[in-house]
Amino acid sequence: MNDKDIRIIFMGTPEFAVPSLRALVERGYNVVAVVTAPDKPAGRGQQLHKSAVKIAAEELGLPVLQPEKLKAPEFVNTMRELQPDLGIVIAFRMLPEVIWAMPRLGTFNLHASLLPQYRGAAPINWAIINGETETGVTTFLLNHEIDKGAILGQVRVPIGPEENVGMLYDRLMNLGPSLVVETVERLAAGDIKPLPQEHIDEPELKPAPKIFKDDCRIDWNWNGKRIVDFIRGLSPYPAAWSPMFRNSETTNTAKIFAARFHDSLPVAAPGTVCTDWHEELSVACADGWIRIGEIQLAGKRRMSVHDLLLGFRDIDTYRFSE
């Protein structure tokens, strides 16, 4: 069968999946339907908002399915009627076997890590948090275990020393389409040999679990590199944060979006604040100081340290929680 004749079901929700969907359509592939999340209320008016994938699919003139439940008989029957040859999943919900096993060529996922490392919901964040210098994208066949299916293809890229998760997200989002298209071509041609993820020493692998607010709290007892990597790996979202104390009482919290390590000041207790009152705000850590670049106090906008210091004239009386 010509690869352009393959009947493809595309499943995804956020912006990360959109470039791959557009690439498939632009290359002339037969995307017979797009499956995405139901519209959800958002904002003050609680108006229904479409997913990024739905918006793109409608622009491309593709049929859209938005099932509440993926095991619902009506959805399963609709999928069968579409007679898919291949399923493609990018940043979507966990699929039941009745869906992922339906296409004759299987269903593959695009994952933003170099599997088997960083299986889980937040691979881009954790790669930076852990100080990795390389990452990439992987396509793999879905099976019964999360992110453990046979690998179909990978592309590797370096991580810049000052790159944060927002920057890397954009790069990987635009790297994915070429690998997705290549994977479709090779599956259609039958010249791809899936590489099983079995017999891997699991304790040697680094996970990428979902990140919650408490996971984002900075420990100023860490060394400087670890703190800087932690901030990079959570910037701009969900953002690393720290309580601020004054007279032993919590008075504020601060999200920190950019920072650098330096050791040009005398050693001080972790959490100690030092400022020049103009451009610099540093917080002591285990082996030096973290110079903050961008910060957001609770209830305020995100701002540069210069702007913060214009209106926060007694910041030297505070300390950041250890």
N, C-alpha and C positions, 0 to 999 in steps of 0.2 A: 504493500500500500504506500502511495505517495504520502510523505509526512504532512503535506498540506491538507490531506483528506481526513486525517485523524480527528475524531470528534472529541473535543476537549471540554471538560468541565473545570472552570477556574474558581477556586474558593479562597477568599481573603477579605479583610476588613479595613485595616489602616492604610495610611499613605505609603508605607513601606512596600505594599503589594502592587501599587498602581503602576510604576514603571514597567514591571514585568508583564502585566496585563496589556499595557499599550504596545509593548514590543511584540507580543504574540500576534496582536491584530495587525500591526503595521507590517509584519513579515508575511501576512496572508494566511495565518493558521485559523482553523475552523473552531472557534470558541462558540460552542452551542448554547452555553448558559454560564452565568456568573452567580455564585452563591455567596451571600454576605450576611452580616448581622441585620436584624430588624432595625428600623428607624427608632431612635431613642430621644426622649425629651431632654432638653438641655437649656441652660441659661435661665434668666429671671422669668421669662415668659413660659418656660417649659415647652417650647415649640419643638416639634419633631425634627431631628437632624439626621440626614443621610450619612452613611459611612463614606469615606474617601473612595473606596472601591465601587460603591453604588453610583456615585457621581460620575466616575470615569466610565463605568459600564454604560450608563445612559447616554453619555456623550458619544460613545462608540457605537451606539445602537444595538447593544447586546441585551438579550433577555436576562432578567434579574430574579433570583429566588431568594426569599428571606425567611427561612423556616425558624419558628420559635424552638422546635424540638427536632433534632436531626434524625431521631428514630421514628418520628410520626409517620404512620402508614401512607398518608397522602404525599409527603415529601419523598419517601422511598419509592413510591410508584411513579412519581414524576421523574425521578432520576432514571429509573429503568426505562421509561418511555423515551428518554433522550438518547439511549443506547450509547453511552460514552465509551470511547476507546482508552482514554487517559484522563486521570484526575491530577490537578496541580493545586497544591495548598501553600499559601504564604500568609503567615500571621493570622491564623483562624483558630476556631475552637477545635478541641479534640474530636476526631471523627469516630463514629461507631464502625465496626467492621463491615456491616451491611452496606455502608457507603464507600469506604476506602477500597474494599475488595471487589467492588462492582465492575470498574473498567477492566477490559481484557489485558491492558498493558500495566495495570496497577495504578497507584496514586503516589506521586512524589511530592516532597516538601522542600522548600528552600529555607535553610536555617542559617542564621547570621553568626556562625562560628565555624571553626575547623573541627568538625566532629571526628572522633568521639568526645573531644574536649568541649566543655561548656554546653552540656545538654540542659535544657530548661527554658524558662520564660524570659530571662534577662541576660543573654549571652554577651551583648555588646557592653553593657555596664560592667559585668564581672571581669571581662578581659582587661579592661582599663584599670579597674580597682585593684586587680592582682598584678599590675605592672607589666603585662605582656607587651612585647614589641612587635608581635605579628598576630594577625587574625585572618578572617576571610569569610567566604560563604560556601555552603555545602548543599548539594541536592541528594536526597536519600529516599528510598521507598518506605512508605508507611507500613508498620506491622502492629503487633499487639502492645508493644512497649514504647513509651514516649522517647522520641529522638534516637531510637536504637535500630532502625531499619538499615538495610544494606546501602552503602554509599554509592552514588552514581557519578558524582563529579565534585571538584573543589577548585576554588580560586583563592590564592593567598595574597595578602597585602600587608605592608608594614603599618604599624601604629606610630604616628608622630609623637615625639616626647611631650608636646604641649596640646595634643589633640584631646578634646573632650568627647563625651558620648554623643552629643548632638552632631558634632562634625563627623564622627565616624559613622553614625547612623546614616547620614546623607551619602557618604561615600559607598557604603555597603548596599544601600538602597539602589544606587545607580550602577553597581557592579553586578547585582543579581540578574538583570534581564539577559545578559549575554550567556550566563551559565544556564538559565532556564531554557532558552532557545536551543542551546547546544545539547542539553539533556533530551529535549523533545526529538531533535534530529537523530540522535544516536539510538534512542529507544525505538523510533520508527524504523531505522535501518537495521536494528538487531545487532549492532556492533559494540554494545556496551556490556561490560561484565561487572555486575554489582559486587561490591566489596563488603562482605558481612562484617558487622561490628561484634561478632562473637569472639570468645576467647581473649577478651581484653582484660588487663589487670585493673579492675574497677577502682581499687584504692588509689591508683595513680591518677585518676581522672579528677578534673576540677568541675564542680557543678555550677549551674547558673540559675538558682531558684528565683522566684518572684521576690521583689524588693518591697519591704514595708517601711513605714515612717521610722520605726525604732532602729531599723538596719542602717539608717542614714545619719545617725548621730556620730559626730567626730569625737574621738578619744585623743585628747591632747598629750597623753602619755605615749602615744605612738611616735615612731621616728618621722622625720620630715618627709622623706620620700613616700612613705606609706600614706601620710595624710594628703599630700598633693595628688597622688594617684587616686585616692578615695574621692576627693573633691572633683577631679576630672571625670571619674567614672559615674558621677551622679549629676553632672552639669550638662544641660540646664534643668533636667527633670530626672528624678524627683527632687534633687538638690540636697547636698550635705548640709547639716545644721548643727547648731550648738546652743545650749542655754547660756545666758549671760548673768553673772551674779554681781550684786552690790551689797556690801555689808551682810554677806552670807545669805542673802535672799535672792531668789530668782526674780528678775525684773523684766527680762526680755528674752527673745530667741533670735538667732541670726542664721539665715541661709547664706552659704558662701559658694560662689559660682566660679571663681578663679583665684589661684594662689600660687606662690612660688616659695621654695625653701631658701633660707640663707642662714649663715652663722656669724654675721658681722656684729652681733650685739653680745653683751655679757650673758652668761648662763643665768636662767631664771626658772622659777617653778612653772611647770606646764600650765597653760591657761593665762599666764601673765600678759598684760597688754602694754605695748610700747608704741608711741606715735610721735611724728614730727609736727602734728597739727596742720599739715598742709596736704601732703600727698601719700604718706606712708602710715600703714597700720599693721603692726606685726603682733603675732600671738606666739608665746613660747611653747615649744614641744620638747620631746625627750632629748634631742640632739641639736637643737638650734631654734630657729624661728620660722614661722609661716607668715609671709608677707601677703596680705589679702589684696586681691585686685578688684573684685566685684562682690557686693554684699547686699542683703535685703533684711532689714529688721521687720519684725512682725507688725503688720498693719501699714507698712510703708512700701514704696516701689523699690525695685532693684536699682542699684546705683553704684557709681564708682566710689572709691574711698575718699577722693577729693570732695565729692558732693556730700558724702556722709559727714565728714569732719566740719563742713560749713555749719551744720546744725546740731552737732553732737559734741559740745565743747568740754564735757567732763568724762569722756570715754576712758580716760586713764584711771578713773576711780572704779572701773569695772574689771572683772576677770571672766574669762570663758571657762565653763565647767570642764573639769577633767573627765 
